Amino acid sequence: MSDETEVMSTGDRLIYMANQIARNLAAQGEGEAVASTASHIAKFWDPHMRARIVALSAERPDALSPIAAQAVRAISA
């Protein structure tokens, strides 16, 4: 079997998604990208997903990009 068939854990998937959102919005400049990423997560992720990404950011602080990490901190405040 190839590595392509490997399934991501839920936590890994949430981290991937948060980083992907942040990466897609990075062209806006850091401050706006952080605000837009936080807004997207707050609007479109269900409460369980939001709580889990906040927990993951504490458990694995290096897993999130700087923009994604700041956005997660903003939604947890």
VOGU-3710 file (C-alpha; in Angstrom, 3 decimals, decimal comma):
1> msdetevmst> 0,000/0,000/0,000  1,148/3,509/-0,689  1,229/6,357/1,801  -1,588/8,018/-0,151  -4,094/5,614/1,407  -3,171/6,655/4,934  -6,014/8,419/6,715  -5,381/11,506/8,845  -6,577/11,572/12,426  -9,286/14,090/13,247
11> gdrliymanq> -6,771/16,258/15,068  -4,330/16,175/12,163  -7,169/17,062/9,794  -8,214/20,071/11,888  -4,628/21,309/12,034  -4,309/20,828/8,274  -7,543/22,744/7,665  -6,613/25,654/9,959  -3,191/25,939/8,322  -4,734/25,744/4,848
21> iarnlaaqge> -7,202/28,550/5,619  -4,374/30,671/7,034  -2,163/29,968/4,013  -4,947/30,915/1,590  -5,518/34,223/3,392  -1,855/35,110/4,003  -1,724/37,425/0,960  -3,974/39,835/2,868  -1,097/40,622/5,229  -0,589/39,077/8,648
31> geavastash> -3,067/41,121/10,700  -5,917/40,799/8,217  -5,117/37,119/7,589  -5,289/36,381/11,328  -8,633/38,182/11,623  -10,046/36,499/8,504  -8,857/33,058/9,589  -10,369/33,523/13,050  -13,602/34,762/11,496  -13,788/31,770/9,157
41> iakfwdphmr> -13,223/29,274/11,976  -15,760/31,039/14,216  -18,417/31,134/11,470  -18,008/27,788/9,747  -16,588/25,320/12,283  -18,967/23,726/14,756  -18,347/24,275/18,486  -16,718/20,843/18,919  -14,248/21,532/16,104  -13,411/24,955/17,563
51> arivalsaer> -12,872/23,502/21,037  -10,681/20,746/19,602  -8,430/23,109/17,610  -7,980/25,261/20,720  -6,945/22,153/22,685  -4,658/20,993/19,882  -2,953/24,382/19,751  -2,017/23,920/23,410  -0,987/20,265/22,993  0,983/20,769/19,771
61> pdalspiaaq> 1,953/24,460/19,580  4,376/23,957/16,681  1,766/22,252/14,479  -0,026/25,456/13,530  1,425/28,156/11,304  1,948/31,535/12,996  -1,209/32,966/11,370  -3,322/29,933/12,274  -1,981/29,918/15,839  -2,843/33,602/16,324
71> avraisa> -6,314/33,018/14,858  -6,952/30,119/17,233  -5,822/32,272/20,168  -8,257/34,964/18,998  -11,237/32,589/18,941  -10,363/31,194/22,355  -10,249/34,609/24,038
//
